[in-house]
């Protein structure tokens, strides 16, 4: 019996749920997808619990209807303005399996100890560690070791990338999912998940900038030498672009969003001089036709601002090597026409669109979901599958055909009782 992996991408403008079935060989097949608008988050932080849990429930219910399954738990993404990343270093003496100093082999216990030593950094009480990602190890004087297991040495050193988030931000997100009747297996950084779906190992080894152009924020993750090196957030995204159109053209946010999606562009050479856009009238006034270039003059400055802030941050960090892998753009904002060309010009790096593609690890990915906006949701499923495989016996993601309905109802009742009375 194959297992079920459920991913949940809760964004500032949209909630997406993906249900995957895991085959015996460990590969995933997408069998259900749900997508609903979200109004309960602002810049990646929950500001309305009721609105968020309604969107979560609706998205997962749509995915359940498509798949024919009922689920109780999910791997949930977290991102936004409260995410921060720091690099740290830890050093320990190798205890080894033998007393002879010359034959001390590094074991898993030594690796765990050195990572714990690297984690011993001072963080504010209102923040918590979300991810600790080993970058490389050093055994005595030998640098650049990816896996020091079974090597002989006296001194073990590790460099790690620590990602932190606001405690309240994480707790509110978990509470929304729990109150919707589902259990959060683990919170996973959204950009880390998106990288699983859209980046190649070669790009990560060469050094690449992943820019997730979301609704409320633009989240950035920089890889060097195959591992994350820097994590930061730009407090601007697609919502600000929509707001700019709404304010300048005196139209509703709904109409501004529609114009942005259908006629938005941020690269001059892509426009035809004769192209026009219909702007709906307000208060009974008739609609008006304007050149599409006017929409470009609104959108382009905001997108330029986002990429300039990304470049400004990249210029301030001391990268160990040039970013040979360029920049990969994902998220809903990456679907805007001309965004790749604009990123290429401002960041001075080769740029491409980051869309999830079918692979040996993932099947059932139809053309409709091979878009940058679904990169995080699909990446969460891939990363959740990897983490679930670390200790399958402790995780019960599978909903068996015979008793899936009763299990779902019992789990949902447990969470409701816990939230209401404890």
N, C-alpha and C positions, 0 to 999 in steps of 0.2 A: 504494500500500500504506500503510495507516494505521499509526501507531506505537503502542507500548504504554507507558503510564505506570503505574508500580507505587508505591504508597505503603505505608508501614509505620509504624504507631502502636504503640510499645512502652510500655505503661503499667505501673503498679505491680501492677495486678490482672488486666490483660487485654492481649493482643496482637492487633491488628487489621490485616489486610492488604486492600488494595483494588487490583484490576487494572482499568485503564481503557484503552479503545481510542480513539486520537485520529483524528478524521476529517480530511479534506483542508482543511476550513474552520477547523481548530484546536480545535473543540469536543470534549469528552470524553463517552464513554459507558461506564458501569460494566458490566463483563462478568464480574467475579469478585470474591467477598468471602470472607475467612476470618477466623475469630475463635477464639482459644484462651485459656484461663486462664494467668496469669503468676504465678510465685512467685519469680522471680530478681531482682526489683527491690525496693528499699525507698526510699520518698520520692523516686522518680525516678532513683535511682542503682543501677547494677548491683552486686549483692552475691553473685550466683551465676551465673557465666558459662554453665555447662552447662545449668542450668534455663532460662535466658533463650534460649539458642540453640535448645533443643528447642521452646520455645513459638513462636519465630520461624519455624522450619522447618515446624512443623505448621500455623500460620496461613497461610503462603504456599502450602503444598501444597494446602490446602483451596481457596484462591482459584484456584490453577492448575487443579484438578479442575473447578471451576465454569466457568472460562473456556475450558478446552481448550488453554491455552497454557502454555509453560514460560518462566520469566523468569530473568534473571541479575542485574538491578540494581534498586534501589529508592530512593525518596526517603524518608528516615527522620526521624521527629520526635524532638526532644529537649526535655526539661523537667525539673522537679524543683527541689529545695531549693538546688542549686548555681547556678542561673540568677540573673543580676543585670543590671540595666540602668542606664546613666548617660547624661546629656546632655552634649554637648561642642560646642565652637565652633571653627571654623578661619577664618583670614583669609589671602588671597594677593593679590598684585598681578596684574592682568590682563596677559598677554603679548600676546594678540591676534594677528591675522593681518597687521596693518599697523603700521608704525612710528609713524604719527601718533597721538599720545595721544588726540586727539578722535575717532578712528575705530577704537578698539580694540574688536573684537567678541569676546565671550566664546565660546570653543570648548569642545569636549569635554575637551581637555587641561587647560584651566583648571578645569573642574568636577571632574575627577579629582584635580587638585592640591589644591583646597580641601577635598575630602572626606578626602584623605590627611592634610592638616594637622589636620583635626578629629579624626582617629583617633589623633593623636600624644598619647595620654594614658598615664599611668603605671599599669600593671596588674601585679599580682603574677605571679611566674614560673610559678605553678601554675594560672594562668588563661589563657584564650585568647579572642580576639574571635570571636563566633559570627555576629553580624549588625551591619552599619552601615547605618542607615536615614536618609537625608536628610529633614529635617523642612521646612526652608524656606531660602531664600537671601536675601542682601541685596547689592544692587549699589549701590556708593557710599552714598547716603542713602536709597535706596528699599528698603523692607522688604517682607516677606511674599511673596516671589516663589517660585513653585513650580518653574519651569524657566527658568533664566537664559540658556539657549542663544541665541546670536546677538544678545544685548543688548549695547549699547555702555556701557563703564564702565572705571574705572581700578582699583577695589578690589572684590574679590569676597569675600563672607563667607558661611559656611554654618553651620547648626545641625543636628546629627545626634544620633540616638539609638543608642548603642552597647550591644549585648547581649553579655555575656560568660558563659562557662561554665567549669567545672573541666576542666583538660586531661585528667585521668585519667577523669573521667566520660564525656567525648566518646570517648576512645580505647577504653574498655571497651565502649561501645555499638557502635562500629564493629567491634571485634573479634568481638563476638557475631554480628553480621550476616555478617561475612566467614567465620567458622567454620561458619556454617549453609550457606555456599555461595553467598552473594549479595554483590554489590558495592553500597556506599553511594555514590550519586551526590553527595549533599550532606546535611548535617544541617540541619534547619529547626526553628526554635522552634515548639513545639506550639501555643501560644496564638496566634502569628502565623498559623499555618495554619488554626486553628479560626475565626479572624476572617474569613478568606477565604470560608469556607463559610456563616457565619451572620450576618455584619454587613452592613448596607447602607451605601452611600457617604454617604447623608444622616446616618446615626447617627455615622459616623466624623468627618464635618465638624462636627457639633454638639458632639461630645465624648461618649464612651461608655466604660463600664467592662465589659470582658469577663472574667468569672470562670469558669475551667475547674475544676469541682469533680471532681477525680480521686480515685483510691483512696488514694494516699499523701500527696498534697499538693493544695493549691488554688492554681493558677497564675492570676495576674492581669495583664492588659495594658490600659493606659489609652490611649485615642486622644483627641487634641485636634486640631482643625483638619485632620482627614484623615490624620494620621500618628501612629505610636506615640510616647507621651510618657513613660510610666513602666512598668517591668516589675518585678514582685516576686512572691514565693511565700509562701504561708501553709503552715507545716509541719503541716497537718492535713487530713484528707479522709475519704472514705467508709470506709476501713479502721478509723479511730478510732471511727466510729459503730458499726460491727460489733463491735469489741472491747468497747465500752461495754455493748452488749446482752449479749454473751457473759459478761462478768464479773458484771454485776448479776443476770442471770437464771440463772447457773450452767449454761450450755449451750455446746455446741461452736461454734466459729467458723462452721462450715458451716451449722448450724441458725440461728445468729444472722443470717447473711447472707440466708438464705431468708426469715426473718421481716421483716428490714428491707425487702427488695424487695417482698414480698407485702402487708405490713401497715404498713409504716413511714409516718409522717406527722409533720410539724413545725408544723402549724397547727391550733389547737384547734377552730375552727368547722367544720372538715371532718369531724370525728368524730361518729358517732352514739353516744349513750349506751349503746345495747344491743350495740354491736359487741364481739366477743371475738376473741382470738387463741389458737391452740393451741400451747403450749410443750412440745416433746418432753421426755420424761423421760430421766434419766441413770442408768446402772447398774441398769437393770431397773425403775426406778420408772415408774409410769404417767404419760402426758402430762397436762398441766394446762391448763385454760382460764382465761385472764386477760382483763381489759378491755383493749381496744386503746389506751386512754388511758395505760396504764402504759408502753407502748412509746414513746408520744409524750413522756412525761416523761424518757425516757432520751435520745431522739434530739434533741429541741428544744434543750437547753442546748449540745450540741456544735455544732450548726449556727449557733446564735446566736453562739457564740464565734468561729467562722470569719468570719462577716459583720462582727462587731465589730472584728476584727483588720484586715479589709479597709478598713473605715471609718476606723479609726485611722490607717492609712497614707495614705489619700486626704487626710485632714485635715492631714497633715504636709507635703504637697507643694504647691508654689505653682503652681496651675493657671492658664494664661493666660485661661481662660474657664470658666463653669459647664458642668457635664456635662449638656447638654440632651438627649443621646441616651439617658440613663438607664443601666441596667445590663442586660447580657445574660448569662444563665446557661447554661453548656454543660457537657459531661462527664457521666459516669454518675451523679454525685451530684445533678445537676439534675433527674433523673427522679423524685426523692423527692417525694411529695405535699406541697404546702404550701410548698415551698422558694421559689417566686416571691413569694408573699405575705410570707414572713418577710424576704426580702431587701429588699422594698419598704419594710417597716416600719423595719428597722435602718439601711439605707443612705440612707433618705429620698430615694430616686430611683425613677422609674418602672421597673419590671422586667418582663422577658419571658423566655420559654424560647428558647434558641438551638438550633434544629434546622436541618440543611441542607435546602435545598429545590431542586427541579429548576429549571434556568435554561437560557439559551441556551448557556452554557459547559458545562453538565453534563446528560447524559441518562442513562436507564437506572436512575434512583434509585427503587427500589420503596419502598413504604410501610414495610417492615420496617427499612430503614436510614435513614429520616428521623427519627432520634432524636438527642438531644444526645450520646449516647455515641459516635456515629459521626462527629461534627462534625470532630474532628481528623484522622481517617484520610481523610475526603473532602476536607478542606481541604488536606492534604498533596498530594493528587493535583492539585488546582487550582493550588497554588503551584508544584509541581514542573513542571506543564505550562507555566506562565508562564516559569519560569527555563530550562526546556529549550528553549523557543522563542527565547530570546535568542541561542543559537548551536546550532541543531539539528545542524549538520554535525559538531560535536565530541562529541555525545552519541549513543549507539547503544542507545536504550531499546527499539527495535523488535526483536522476535523474528520473523523471516520464517518463513512457513509451511513452506517447503521444508527449511530447515536449522536450525530452532529447537532441535531436540533435541541435535544435535551441538554447537552453540554453547553451550548450557547446560552440557553435560557438560564441555566443554573449559574453560570459565570456572571451573566449580566445582573441577576438578582443579588449575587454576593456583592458586586461593586456598588449597586444601588443602596443596599443595606449599610455598607461601610461608609459611603458618602453621607447618608442621611442621619445615621445614629451613632457613629463613632468618630 
